[in-house]
Amino acid sequence: MLFLLNFATNVIKMTINLFSRVVPAIALFSAGIMLAQNYQTMPVSSGFTADVIANGIGSSNVSTNNDVDGVSYAFVAKDFQLTSTSAAITYGIPVDGVINSVVAGTPGLSYILGNLSGNNSLRLVAANDSGTLTFTTPKPAFTLYMLSTSGSGTSVVNVNVNFSDGSSQVFSNISISDWYGGANFAIQGIGRIKRSSDALESSSSDPRLYQTPLAIDAANQAKPIQSVVVTKVSGAGYPNIFAFSADVYSDCVPPVLQAVSGITANSALVSWTGNAASYDVYHSTSNTTPASSVTPTYPGVTGTSTTIGSLNSNTTYYYWVRSNCNTATGQSVWSFAGTFKTACSTFTVPYTENFDTTSVGSSTNTNAPSCWAYLESTSFAGYGYVAASNSYSAPNSYYLNNSTGTAGSQMLVAPPTINLSDGTKRVRFYARTGTTGTTLVIGTLSNPADPASFTQLGSPISLTTTHTQYTVNIPAGSDLQLAFKHGLGGTSRAIYIDNITVQNIPSCLEPTAVAPTNLTMNSATLGWTAPSSVPANGYEVYYSTTNTAPDASTVLNSSNSATSPSPSATLNSLSSDTNYYAWVRSVCSASDKSIWSEMAAFRTGYCLPSSSNQNSWLSAFSSTGSLIDMAYSSGSSVAGGYQNLTATNNKIINAPGATTSVSFTAGGPTCGIGVWVDWNNNLTFEASERMFVTGNYVTTTTGSITVPAGTPLGTYRMRVVTDFNSTGPSSACAAITRGEFVDFNFEVATSLSTSETSLKKKEISVYPNPFKDILHVADIRDVKSVTVTDVAGRIVKTIDNPTAELQLGELNSGLYLVTMNFKDGSKSTVKAIKK
């Protein structure tokens, strides 16, 4: 049986099942591929009767001589501008006149329009109107394709195809859709223009040009097509014929590709069947079908196979073969594309895999990074894939779940590694589980396709529910591939693996399990686990306020490092209330130091709370009855929702056992409010140190704070929490959705210092209170300005260089906070009621 198969660009005609009897390895073909067509344009040399495409600069009535639809509408090209300063349009007929068809069944088919500045349409108006389009280069064809549309309704035409030998083939009653809304369009959304007004109309879907296939009879397929005659038969529309293209006939048949074999890291053996005198082979990492003019990578192959060499490892390639025939055509088009992926080359240490560049899989789509593999026993119920969750370093990790499988094997297999089992290699990784006690077994494989060839290294690792780093030394042996095997032990046991590094075992081993202890406002102690071979020269510690790990270029000095002969070190002179990051390395000798340990993070001072929305805040906080009272007010919060105001004069001073009356106002809607004071100065706000809390949502509230009897004299951290989503805040260290945290000082004293006495003296009295329009200030001498705030925290008036009489008649009736801003930077706030 002889198949006359037409090939070209990147198009397919016959389903892959056609070849299943011949080619057992279907996977060598690109997905969905059929046989390729030899699509070529058929430029028209004469016969167009109308210019219906507005283009260039100037009125459409000048650049066209007719319309498409009989009511003054024409097509518009992308370069059309009414004037030279008109904005460029983003739609329209392509300026080069090339229309690439979007019809799904003819990928790669294109058309070339006539001159956009001359006649470019065979426009037919009345029934029996006809016209002849003569082609520049007659070509034989299996199928002729017509590009057309119909303005102001559908129309019906006859097409008479004339061959160079004088014969013809007639296609009768071809229906052409209206240029709006029809099916089988080659292009859509090209816009139009009204010739009488130059009004542009754009659309993402209309108007359209349609593709009509005209199948040439077998007896005529070898005959060059010289011209076509199109005649309008019926219909209210105006048929416009714009272009023709062809699936060109060839008597030189492309070869049929066979399964690829002999794939290595840098070569592959490709083969085909055919009866040609010789063949050309072309390959590329791009799946774009080569043009007929492209230079083959392997020209004139006389057999039916060749080895493609000098390839990159672990890379997908595409290849095409064409026949060189002793026939009239002489050379076939390129075959359809074959594809293969070269093997992975053997890895050398060190290498790392964090799974972040691999696409995510699923329980029904198991996957692994390139050159890695997921391996399981036959019919195993579990699954393994790259997951976008539970990572040590975001975003991805590798996920193993045994589902209902309690026997058999499932594992993640690493690439083949040079000298993996020479006794000088180790693997480091992070892992965690969803069920404490689930085990992970590290081993090697002698056959990467057979889970039964797994050799266990050491004891199973019992995982916890938090990511922990593990290090396994790989003993001497012969296996080249490492594997991470699920320990089973129950159903639906989840394991997450991340940041795998295979490396040489260093001569100087690094410390592990670095952890901070004994945190104070300005110091911290770091402890760690010494390596099995204790370093002769102790350890170096590097710390920073950024989480960038140190490297070879990092300079250690007295302000960022410390040394220790033992597995602990105290870091002093740290900034208070600051996040720090620290790393430790072993010093085996002056020239031999380990890599840095994993990072340890800590914070000096108090915990750092936060809120993601600051539309609720502490608007006012004042006290009475203390040795020194405070009067804080604010019209808004700050980004992050936390303020440390311990360096300001916003503080309360009172004696041991004394009680301070307090008043609070929430900014924004009602909130819950809580107050903690760290009476034992252990940098922790404990539950017993919550000194005030609301029981419901409030705007304003009052209460009291009592200093515990026997509290030592000194300064203590006080934190006020305003929480939009809690009637009684229970944590001073939370990350809340909406609200604010503000830190103040609460000082315990039995008498006032000189500066505090001065501050006490700056308390100002006002009268009358309540007042009507004028509020008098008893002593205005040292006051620089006055700020008046309402109970919601909004500043309603500011008075610079005030007099003793404050004119406040424009305020509404209610409670206000009047703050005196002194020239030395201090403040005093009093409450005043406007009648």
ZAMARGU-4260 file (C-alpha; in steps of 0.2 Angstrom, whole numbers, plus 5000, padded with zeros to 4 digits):
<rodrens>
0) 5000/5000/5000 | 5007/5017/4995 | 5003/5032/5006 | 5005/5049/4997 | 5009/5059/5013
5) 5010/5078/5012 | 5022/5086/5024 | 5028/5104/5028 | 5030/5116/5042 | 5024/5110/5059
10) 5007/5103/5053 | 5000/5085/5056 | 4987/5076/5045 | 4986/5058/5051 | 4984/5053/5069
15) 4998/5044/5078 | 4988/5028/5078 | 4992/5026/5059 | 5009/5022/5064 | 5006/5011/5080
20) 5007/4995/5069 | 5024/5000/5063 | 5032/5011/5077 | 5031/5002/5094 | 5038/5017/5104
25) 5024/5031/5101 | 5033/5042/5114 | 5046/5047/5101 | 5033/5058/5093 | 5027/5075/5098
30) 5010/5075/5107 | 4995/5076/5095 | 5006/5075/5080 | 5000/5069/5063 | 5008/5070/5046
35) 5014/5088/5040 | 5007/5098/5026 | 5017/5108/5013 | 5007/5124/5015 | 5012/5138/5003
40) 5005/5155/4998 | 4998/5158/4981 | 5001/5176/4977 | 4989/5184/4965 | 4996/5193/4950
45) 4980/5201/4944 | 4961/5201/4946 | 4958/5211/4962 | 4944/5224/4958 | 4943/5235/4974
50) 4954/5243/4988 | 4944/5240/5004 | 4958/5241/5017 | 4962/5258/5024 | 4981/5261/5027
55) 4994/5274/5030 | 4992/5292/5035 | 4976/5301/5029 | 4958/5299/5027 | 4951/5281/5024
60) 4941/5288/5009 | 4958/5292/5001 | 4967/5276/5005 | 4952/5265/4999 | 4941/5266/4984
65) 4927/5255/4990 | 4919/5247/5005 | 4917/5229/5011 | 4898/5229/5014 | 4889/5242/5003
70) 4886/5254/5018 | 4903/5263/5018 | 4913/5251/5030 | 4930/5245/5025 | 4944/5236/5034
75) 4958/5245/5042 | 4977/5241/5043 | 4987/5242/5059 | 4997/5257/5051 | 4982/5268/5048
80) 4982/5285/5056 | 4970/5299/5051 | 4984/5312/5054 | 5002/5310/5058 | 4999/5314/5077
85) 4984/5302/5079 | 4987/5288/5091 | 4993/5272/5084 | 4979/5258/5084 | 4982/5241/5091
90) 4971/5231/5079 | 4969/5229/5061 | 4976/5220/5046 | 4995/5216/5048 | 5005/5229/5038
95) 5015/5215/5029 | 4998/5208/5023 | 5002/5191/5030 | 4987/5182/5038 | 4992/5167/5049
100) 4977/5156/5050 | 4970/5151/5067 | 4960/5137/5061 | 4965/5122/5072 | 4965/5109/5058
105) 4978/5119/5048 | 4992/5125/5059 | 5006/5134/5049 | 4994/5139/5035 | 4996/5157/5030
110) 4990/5169/5016 | 4998/5184/5008 | 4986/5198/5004 | 4986/5210/4989 | 4994/5227/4989
115) 4987/5236/5004 | 4989/5252/4994 | 4981/5246/4979 | 4966/5234/4974 | 4966/5220/4986
120) 4949/5212/4985 | 4939/5203/4972 | 4922/5212/4976 | 4906/5205/4969 | 4890/5214/4971
125) 4876/5206/4961 | 4871/5189/4956 | 4881/5182/4941 | 4895/5195/4945 | 4912/5186/4943
130) 4930/5189/4942 | 4946/5180/4938 | 4961/5179/4950 | 4977/5174/4941 | 4992/5167/4952
135) 5010/5173/4950 | 5017/5155/4951 | 5005/5141/4947 | 5007/5126/4959 | 4999/5109/4960
140) 4990/5106/4976 | 4981/5093/4986 | 4969/5107/4993 | 4967/5125/4989 | 4962/5137/5003
145) 4952/5153/5000 | 4952/5168/5011 | 4936/5178/5010 | 4922/5187/5019 | 4905/5194/5015
150) 4899/5211/5020 | 4881/5215/5025 | 4875/5197/5026 | 4880/5180/5019 | 4883/5176/5001
155) 4885/5160/4990 | 4898/5159/4976 | 4905/5146/4964 | 4923/5144/4962 | 4931/5137/4945
160) 4949/5131/4947 | 4959/5132/4931 | 4974/5121/4928 | 4989/5125/4917 | 4984/5111/4905
165) 4967/5120/4901 | 4956/5108/4912 | 4946/5115/4927 | 4937/5109/4943 | 4921/5117/4949
170) 4916/5120/4967 | 4898/5125/4968 | 4887/5134/4981 | 4901/5139/4993 | 4893/5149/5007
175) 4903/5164/5014 | 4898/5170/5031 | 4894/5188/5036 | 4910/5197/5042 | 4903/5197/5059
180) 4900/5181/5070 | 4904/5167/5057 | 4913/5151/5061 | 4929/5144/5053 | 4938/5161/5053
185) 4956/5162/5049 | 4958/5179/5058 | 4946/5189/5069 | 4945/5206/5078 | 4954/5216/5065
190) 4942/5231/5066 | 4934/5242/5053 | 4932/5260/5048 | 4918/5270/5041 | 4924/5279/5025
195) 4912/5293/5026 | 4917/5299/5043 | 4934/5290/5047 | 4926/5283/5063 | 4935/5268/5069
200) 4927/5253/5077 | 4937/5240/5087 | 4932/5223/5093 | 4942/5208/5100 | 4931/5196/5089
205) 4925/5205/5074 | 4925/5208/5059 | 4932/5191/5052 | 4940/5183/5037 | 4935/5165/5033
210) 4945/5150/5027 | 4937/5139/5014 | 4945/5122/5009 | 4944/5117/4991 | 4949/5098/4989
215) 4957/5095/4972 | 4952/5079/4964 | 4966/5066/4964 | 4967/5066/4945 | 4971/5085/4946
220) 4983/5086/4960 | 4999/5085/4950 | 4992/5100/4938 | 4998/5117/4942 | 4984/5129/4947
225) 4984/5144/4935 | 4969/5154/4940 | 4952/5154/4949 | 4936/5161/4943 | 4924/5166/4957
230) 4905/5170/4953 | 4892/5176/4965 | 4877/5165/4965 | 4865/5172/4978 | 4864/5180/4995
235) 4861/5198/5001 | 4880/5200/5006 | 4894/5207/4996 | 4908/5193/4994 | 4926/5199/4995
240) 4939/5187/4990 | 4956/5191/4997 | 4969/5177/4995 | 4972/5159/4991 | 4985/5147/4998
245) 4988/5128/4994 | 4993/5112/5002 | 5006/5109/4988 | 5007/5092/4979 | 5023/5082/4980
250) 5028/5065/4972 | 5043/5064/4984 | 5037/5056/5000 | 5044/5060/5017 | 5051/5045/5027
255) 5042/5038/5042 | 5051/5040/5058 | 5055/5025/5070 | 5058/5024/5088 | 5074/5032/5094
260) 5087/5021/5102 | 5104/5021/5109 | 5101/5037/5119 | 5116/5043/5130 | 5120/5059/5138
265) 5127/5066/5122 | 5120/5056/5107 | 5105/5047/5101 | 5102/5035/5086 | 5087/5040/5075
270) 5080/5029/5061 | 5066/5029/5048 | 5059/5019/5034 | 5058/5025/5016 | 5064/5021/4998
275) 5073/5038/4994 | 5090/5039/4986 | 5096/5048/5002 | 5090/5058/5017 | 5094/5074/5026
280) 5092/5075/5045 | 5090/5091/5055 | 5089/5093/5074 | 5087/5107/5086 | 5081/5111/5104
285) 5067/5121/5097 | 5051/5112/5090 | 5049/5124/5076 | 5049/5115/5060 | 5064/5120/5049
290) 5061/5129/5032 | 5065/5120/5016 | 5081/5132/5014 | 5089/5127/5031 | 5105/5118/5031
295) 5103/5100/5037 | 5115/5095/5051 | 5117/5078/5043 | 5115/5079/5024 | 5114/5065/5011
300) 5113/5050/5023 | 5112/5035/5012 | 5105/5023/5025 | 5089/5024/5035 | 5098/5028/5052
305) 5111/5040/5059 | 5118/5045/5076 | 5115/5063/5081 | 5130/5067/5092 | 5138/5082/5102
310) 5122/5084/5112 | 5120/5091/5129 | 5115/5080/5143 | 5097/5080/5150 | 5090/5090/5136
315) 5075/5088/5125 | 5079/5088/5106 | 5068/5088/5091 | 5073/5081/5074 | 5066/5080/5056
320) 5071/5069/5041 | 5067/5073/5022 | 5069/5062/5007 | 5080/5066/4992 | 5071/5058/4977
325) 5075/5054/4959 | 5058/5061/4954 | 5051/5077/4947 | 5049/5085/4964 | 5067/5080/4969
330) 5065/5083/4987 | 5051/5080/5000 | 5046/5092/5014 | 5053/5088/5031 | 5044/5074/5040
335) 5034/5077/5056 | 5045/5080/5071 | 5052/5067/5082 | 5058/5070/5099 | 5070/5063/5112
340) 5078/5068/5128 | 5096/5064/5132 | 5101/5055/5147 | 5108/5063/5163 | 5127/5064/5164
345) 5134/5058/5180 | 5134/5071/5194 | 5149/5077/5203 | 5149/5083/5221 | 5145/5095/5228
350) 5127/5097/5222 | 5111/5103/5230 | 5093/5101/5226 | 5079/5112/5235 | 5065/5107/5223
355) 5061/5125/5220 | 5063/5125/5201 | 5053/5109/5198 | 5034/5110/5194 | 5023/5104/5207
360) 5015/5087/5206 | 5001/5078/5214 | 4995/5061/5221 | 4990/5057/5203 | 5005/5065/5195
365) 5020/5059/5204 | 5036/5068/5199 | 5054/5073/5203 | 5067/5085/5198 | 5076/5082/5182
370) 5088/5068/5184 | 5080/5063/5200 | 5066/5050/5201 | 5052/5044/5211 | 5053/5025/5213
375) 5040/5013/5221 | 5036/4994/5221 | 5024/4987/5209 | 5006/4992/5214 | 5012/5002/5229
380) 4998/5013/5236 | 5008/5028/5240 | 5014/5043/5230 | 5029/5055/5229 | 5030/5072/5221
385) 5036/5090/5223 | 5024/5100/5234 | 5022/5118/5237 | 5021/5116/5256 | 5030/5111/5271
390) 5047/5116/5265 | 5062/5121/5275 | 5066/5135/5263 | 5051/5141/5253 | 5042/5137/5242
395) 5044/5118/5238 | 5049/5102/5247 | 5048/5084/5241 | 5033/5074/5248 | 5032/5056/5251
400) 5015/5048/5258 | 5013/5029/5259 | 4994/5031/5259 | 4987/5013/5263 | 5004/5005/5259
405) 5012/4996/5274 | 5023/4984/5264 | 5034/4987/5249 | 5045/5002/5245 | 5043/5020/5240
410) 5058/5032/5238 | 5066/5047/5230 | 5081/5043/5220 | 5095/5055/5217 | 5105/5056/5201
415) 5120/5044/5198 | 5135/5052/5207 | 5154/5049/5203 | 5162/5040/5217 | 5147/5041/5228
420) 5152/5026/5238 | 5171/5029/5239 | 5169/5032/5258 | 5172/5051/5257 | 5155/5057/5253
425) 5140/5062/5264 | 5122/5069/5262 | 5114/5083/5272 | 5096/5087/5271 | 5081/5093/5281
430) 5066/5082/5284 | 5050/5082/5295 | 5034/5072/5296 | 5016/5074/5300 | 5016/5060/5313
435) 5030/5060/5326 | 5040/5044/5325 | 5038/5041/5306 | 5055/5035/5300 | 5065/5039/5284
440) 5079/5027/5278 | 5094/5033/5269 | 5102/5021/5257 | 5110/5017/5240 | 5103/5008/5224
445) 5113/4996/5213 | 5099/4997/5200 | 5090/5014/5200 | 5075/5005/5192 | 5073/4991/5205
450) 5068/4996/5223 | 5074/4979/5229 | 5092/4984/5225 | 5091/4996/5240 | 5105/4995/5253
455) 5101/5004/5270 | 5114/5015/5277 | 5114/5016/5296 | 5098/5016/5307 | 5081/5023/5301
460) 5079/5041/5306 | 5065/5045/5317 | 5057/5061/5311 | 5048/5075/5321 | 5035/5087/5316
465) 5048/5101/5313 | 5061/5102/5300 | 5078/5096/5307 | 5094/5094/5298 | 5102/5077/5296
470) 5119/5071/5290 | 5123/5054/5284 | 5140/5048/5279 | 5140/5036/5265 | 5152/5021/5268
475) 5163/5013/5255 | 5154/5002/5242 | 5150/5001/5224 | 5133/5010/5221 | 5131/5026/5212
480) 5114/5032/5217 | 5107/5038/5234 | 5089/5035/5239 | 5078/5042/5252 | 5066/5028/5257
485) 5049/5030/5267 | 5050/5019/5283 | 5031/5015/5282 | 5026/5009/5300 | 5008/5015/5298
490) 4996/5022/5285 | 4995/5039/5278 | 5012/5044/5285 | 5018/5060/5277 | 5037/5064/5275
495) 5044/5081/5268 | 5062/5082/5262 | 5071/5098/5258 | 5088/5106/5254 | 5097/5090/5250
500) 5116/5092/5248 | 5128/5078/5243 | 5146/5083/5246 | 5163/5077/5251 | 5166/5074/5270
505) 5176/5089/5275 | 5192/5087/5285 | 5185/5100/5298 | 5167/5096/5303 | 5155/5109/5307
510) 5145/5111/5323 | 5127/5107/5324 | 5111/5112/5333 | 5115/5130/5337 | 5103/5137/5349
515) 5102/5154/5359 | 5099/5154/5378 | 5100/5167/5392 | 5094/5181/5382 | 5094/5199/5390
520) 5092/5216/5383 | 5109/5217/5377 | 5117/5200/5377 | 5114/5182/5372 | 5122/5165/5375
525) 5124/5153/5360 | 5126/5134/5363 | 5129/5120/5350 | 5134/5102/5348 | 5152/5099/5345
530) 5156/5088/5330 | 5163/5070/5332 | 5180/5077/5329 | 5182/5091/5341 | 5191/5106/5333
535) 5209/5109/5340 | 5207/5128/5339 | 5189/5130/5345 | 5175/5139/5336 | 5171/5156/5328
540) 5154/5164/5330 | 5147/5177/5317 | 5132/5187/5321 | 5122/5200/5311 | 5106/5210/5311
545) 5103/5203/5293 | 5100/5185/5289 | 5113/5184/5275 | 5124/5170/5278 | 5143/5173/5280
550) 5154/5167/5265 | 5173/5168/5261 | 5172/5187/5258 | 5165/5190/5276 | 5177/5199/5287
555) 5175/5195/5305 | 5179/5209/5318 | 5175/5213/5336 | 5158/5220/5332 | 5151/5205/5323
560) 5160/5190/5330 | 5167/5180/5345 | 5178/5165/5348 | 5176/5151/5360 | 5186/5136/5365
565) 5170/5126/5370 | 5153/5124/5362 | 5145/5140/5369 | 5149/5158/5368 | 5141/5174/5375
570) 5138/5189/5364 | 5138/5205/5373 | 5135/5224/5368 | 5120/5219/5357 | 5107/5232/5353
575) 5091/5230/5363 | 5075/5224/5355 | 5084/5219/5340 | 5083/5203/5329 | 5100/5194/5327
580) 5106/5180/5316 | 5121/5169/5321 | 5132/5155/5313 | 5146/5145/5321 | 5161/5136/5312
585) 5174/5125/5319 | 5193/5130/5318 | 5203/5115/5316 | 5219/5125/5311 | 5223/5142/5305
590) 5221/5135/5287 | 5207/5123/5290 | 5190/5129/5295 | 5173/5120/5293 | 5158/5127/5284
595) 5147/5138/5294 | 5133/5130/5303 | 5115/5132/5300 | 5108/5149/5305 | 5101/5152/5323
600) 5090/5167/5325 | 5086/5176/5341 | 5080/5193/5348 | 5087/5203/5362 | 5074/5211/5374
605) 5056/5208/5372 | 5046/5199/5359 | 5041/5208/5343 | 5022/5208/5340 | 5013/5214/5324
610) 4997/5218/5316 | 4993/5217/5298 | 4980/5231/5298 | 4983/5247/5308 | 4965/5255/5306
615) 4963/5252/5325 | 4975/5259/5337 | 4978/5266/5355 | 4972/5283/5353 | 4974/5289/5371
620) 4981/5282/5387 | 4982/5293/5403 | 4984/5290/5422 | 4980/5298/5438 | 4985/5296/5456
625) 5004/5292/5453 | 5019/5300/5458 | 5021/5305/5439 | 5006/5302/5428 | 5006/5301/5409
630) 4995/5307/5396 | 4998/5299/5379 | 4988/5302/5363 | 4990/5298/5345 | 4980/5300/5329
635) 4986/5284/5321 | 4997/5269/5322 | 5013/5265/5313 | 5017/5252/5300 | 5018/5235/5307
640) 5007/5240/5322 | 5021/5240/5335 | 5029/5256/5344 | 5042/5256/5357 | 5040/5272/5367
645) 5051/5268/5381 | 5064/5281/5377 | 5050/5295/5378 | 5043/5304/5393 | 5027/5293/5392
650) 5029/5284/5408 | 5021/5281/5425 | 5030/5282/5441 | 5022/5275/5457 | 5028/5266/5473
655) 5027/5248/5478 | 5009/5243/5483 | 5002/5259/5476 | 4987/5259/5464 | 4987/5270/5448
660) 4970/5274/5439 | 4971/5273/5420 | 4960/5278/5406 | 4961/5271/5388 | 4953/5276/5371
665) 4953/5265/5356 | 4956/5274/5339 | 4944/5267/5325 | 4930/5256/5330 | 4928/5248/5347
670) 4942/5236/5352 | 4948/5226/5367 | 4962/5232/5377 | 4975/5224/5388 | 4990/5229/5398
675) 5005/5219/5404 | 5020/5225/5415 | 5035/5214/5416 | 5037/5215/5435 | 5051/5202/5436
680) 5061/5209/5421 | 5063/5192/5413 | 5059/5200/5396 | 5043/5189/5395 | 5025/5196/5397
685) 5018/5182/5408 | 4999/5178/5410 | 5001/5184/5429 | 5008/5200/5423 | 4992/5206/5413
690) 4987/5220/5425 | 4972/5226/5415 | 4960/5219/5402 | 4943/5223/5395 | 4929/5211/5395
695) 4920/5218/5380 | 4923/5229/5365 | 4925/5247/5370 | 4929/5264/5364 | 4934/5272/5380
700) 4937/5262/5397 | 4945/5265/5414 | 4953/5254/5427 | 4968/5253/5438 | 4986/5246/5439
705) 4993/5241/5456 | 5011/5239/5459 | 5014/5222/5468 | 5020/5225/5485 | 5038/5222/5488
710) 5042/5226/5469 | 5061/5231/5469 | 5063/5249/5464 | 5067/5251/5445 | 5060/5253/5428
715) 5049/5240/5420 | 5042/5237/5403 | 5023/5240/5401 | 5014/5235/5385 | 4997/5240/5380
720) 4988/5230/5367 | 4973/5236/5357 | 4965/5222/5347 | 4950/5225/5335 | 4946/5206/5335
725) 4947/5202/5354 | 4936/5208/5369 | 4950/5203/5381 | 4968/5202/5373 | 4977/5187/5380
730) 4994/5189/5372 | 5007/5203/5372 | 5017/5194/5358 | 5004/5189/5345 | 5003/5193/5327
735) 4986/5200/5326 | 4975/5205/5311 | 4970/5222/5316 | 4976/5233/5331 | 4992/5240/5339
740) 5005/5236/5352 | 5013/5251/5362 | 5027/5249/5374 | 5030/5262/5389 | 5040/5262/5405
745) 5032/5259/5422 | 5045/5265/5435 | 5043/5260/5453 | 5050/5273/5465 | 5047/5280/5482
750) 5052/5298/5478 | 5055/5308/5463 | 5072/5313/5455 | 5076/5331/5452 | 5071/5329/5433
755) 5055/5320/5438 | 5051/5334/5450 | 5053/5346/5436 | 5042/5336/5425 | 5029/5335/5439
760) 5029/5354/5440 | 5025/5355/5422 | 5008/5348/5424 | 4996/5362/5419 | 4979/5366/5425
765) 4965/5373/5414 | 4948/5381/5419 | 4933/5381/5418 | 4931/5363/5416 | 4918/5360/5408
770) 4920/5375/5397 | 4909/5384/5384 | 4919/5393/5371 | 4936/5398/5380 | 4947/5387/5390
775) 4960/5396/5401 | 4977/5389/5404 | 4984/5393/5421 | 5002/5395/5416 | 5006/5397/5397
780) 5024/5404/5399 | 5034/5388/5393 | 5021/5381/5381 | 5026/5381/5363 | 5010/5374/5355
785) 4993/5366/5360 | 4986/5351/5352 | 4967/5347/5355 | 4962/5328/5351 | 4945/5320/5351
790) 4942/5303/5360 | 4944/5294/5343 | 4962/5301/5342 | 4959/5314/5329 | 4968/5330/5330
795) 4954/5343/5329 | 4964/5359/5332 | 4982/5365/5334 | 4987/5382/5341 | 5005/5388/5339
800) 5012/5401/5351 | 4996/5401/5362 | 4989/5414/5374 | 4981/5409/5391 | 4964/5410/5383
805) 4961/5395/5371 | 4947/5399/5358 | 4938/5383/5356 | 4920/5388/5352 | 4920/5379/5336
810) 4922/5362/5344 | 4907/5351/5346 | 4901/5346/5363 | 4911/5332/5371 | 4927/5326/5379
815) 4944/5332/5372 | 4962/5329/5377 | 4972/5346/5377 | 4990/5343/5376 | 5003/5357/5380
820) 5019/5355/5370 | 5033/5363/5380 | 5048/5372/5372 | 5060/5359/5380 | 5051/5345/5371
825) 5040/5338/5385 | 5021/5337/5385 | 5007/5338/5398 | 4989/5332/5394 | 4973/5336/5403
830) 4955/5331/5399 | 4943/5345/5396 | 4924/5344/5392 | 4916/5356/5380 | 4898/5360/5385
</rodrens>
